[in-house]
């Protein structure tokens, strides 16, 4: 198999589109029963409190997955042939 890779410069950074979250979203998931806290924008504390309360109500549920979601955008730099194309 042959491939041709053309070099072009890109930048990776936070998504800045209107309506995109500006801060990461935080959520906790119980690994025993798969219940989830629900996501919160920019504030880790509600997920942490949910996990503590969940264990309080279910004493054998003690392991959690911390889910942190952020949104990125790849943009062409000046001189990149794709800089003229509209991003979707």
N, C-alpha and C positions, 0 to 999 in steps of 0.2 A: 504494500500500500504506500502510495506517495502522497505527500501533503505539501502545499505551499502556504507558508505563513508570512503574511505581509505585516510589517511593523507600522503601528500608528500609536501615537501617545493618547492616553486616556487618564482621567482622574476619577478616583472613587471617593465619595463623601456622603454626608447625610442627605436624605431625600428632602428637597425644599419645596416641592409642589404644594399648592394650596390644599389645605385639609390634611396633609400628612402630619402624623404626630411629630412633634419637635423633640420629645424626650422618649427614652425607651419605655416599653410597656412591660410590666412585671406581673407574673402569675405563679401560683404554686399548684402542684398536682400531687395528690396522695398516691404513693406507689403501692399501697395496700388495696385501696378500693377505686382508684382512678378519679375520685372526685376532684374538682378544680375550684380554685378561689375566684376565678374571673379576673380579667386583665385590668390593670390600672395604669394610667398614663403618668410616667415620671415619678411615681411614689412606690417604693418597695415595701413600706410599712404595712399597708393593708394585706398583702400576700403573706407577710411574716406573721401578723396577728391571726389571720385565718388559719395558718398551719398550727399555731399554738392552740387555738380554740378547737380545731378539728381533733387534735390529739387529746385534748381535755375531754371531749365527748366520746372519743374512741381510743382508749388508752393503749391499744396494741398497734395503732397506726402511727408509726414514728419516722418513716422515711418519706421524703418529698423530692420532687423534681422542681428546681427553680427554672422557670421559663422566662427568658428575657428576649424581647423582640424589638429590634430597631430596623429602620428602613434606610436603604442606601440607594444612591443613584450613580451611575457611571456616565461621565460626560466627556466628549471629545475635547482635546486641548486645541488651541489655536494652531492652524496649519494641518490638522487632521482632516482628511477628505470627507469624513462624516459630519463635520461641524455644521454643514449647511442643512443637513437632514433634520426634520422635526422629530423629536423624541415622542414615543407613545407610552 
